[in-house]
Amino acid sequence: QVQLVESGGGLVQPGGSLRLSCAVSGRMLSISHMGWYRQAPGKQRELVATLTSGGSTHYADSVKGRFTISRDNAKNTLYLQMNSLKPEDTAVYYCHRPTTDWGTGSWGQGTQVTVSS
């Protein structure tokens, strides 16, 4: 049973930075595809970034150049470095490990990110 536990969310001013962490248990991170999703109030959950087991990354156009997904295999932890944050980045951010397709599989409990002055 895979467990995903996010941390690192909070309140930040526009232009600021945050780093989200996702501690993974029950599965070796190095052999897993992993991703970050987010859901803003009144909106559908959307893909933010993905990292394959082979190290390939993909980003939503809205965060490209500002966010970086990475992992520390020794710590079995996934990260999302978020820079130049904007109010429209405000959402609950979820760590995700897909099973058959992206969007189906294991999810963390989510961590709130609020970008506001």
N, C-alpha and C positions, 0 to 999 in steps of 0.2 A: 504494500500500500504506500503510494507516494504521498508525502506531505510537503506542502509548500507554505512557508511562513514569511510574509513580507514585513519590512520595517523601513523607516527612514522618511516617511511622509511628514508633512507639516505645513506651516504657513510661511510663505516667502514673498518678498516684494518682486514686482516685475523687474526682469533683468537678472534676477538672482539665480542660484543654483541649488540643487538637491541631488543626493545620491540615494536611490532606493536599493535595498538588498532583498534577496529572496533565498532563505535557507532551505535547501532541498534535503529530504531524508527519504530513505526507502529506494533510492535509485541513484546510480552514479551519474553525476552531472556531465561528465566527460563524454558519455555515450548517448546523451539525450538531446533532442531538439528542445529548445526553450523559447519562451516569448513573454513579452509584456503587452497587456491590453489596458485600456482605460474606459471608464464610463462616467460621463458628465450627467448632471441632473436632467432628466427628460430626454436623454439621448440613448441610442443603442451603444452597446459595448463595441469598441473599435480596436483594431490592431495598432500597436505603437511600434514594436520592433521585434524581430526574431533573430535567433542565433542557432544555427544548425550544429549537429555534433561534429561536423567537419570544419566549423569555424566561419561559415558564410553568414553574413548579416543582411538584414533587410529592414528598411525603415519606412514608415508612413511619410508621405510628402510633407505633411505639416510639421514634422519634427526633424527632418533630414538636416544635418549640419549643426544641430543643437543638442541632440540626444545621442548617447553611445551605450550600446548593450555590450556586456562583457561577462566573463565568468572566472572564478577562481576554483579550479578543479580540486586543489588540496583542501579547500574549505567547503567544497560542495555548495557554493553560493553563486547566485546570479545577481548581476548588478544592472542598474540603469542610471547612468550619469546624465543629469538634465541641466543644461546651461541655457542662459538667455531666456528664462521662463517668461511666459506670457499669461495674461489672465485666462485666455482660452485653453490653457493647459490644465486648468482646474478640473479635477476629476478624482474618482477612486481608481487607483492603479492596481492591477491584478497580475500576479505571476502565473504562468501557464505552461504546462507540459502537455503537448498534444499526444493522443493515442493514434487514431486513424487519420484525422484531418485537423488542421488548425481550427481551434474553436471548440473542439471536443476532446475531453480528457480531464486532467486534474487542474484545479484552481486553488490559489491561496484565498485568504479571507479578505484581502484588499487593504490598501493603505491610502488615506486621504491626502491629496496634494491640493493646496489652495494658494493661488497666486493673486495677491491683492495688496494694494497700497493702503 
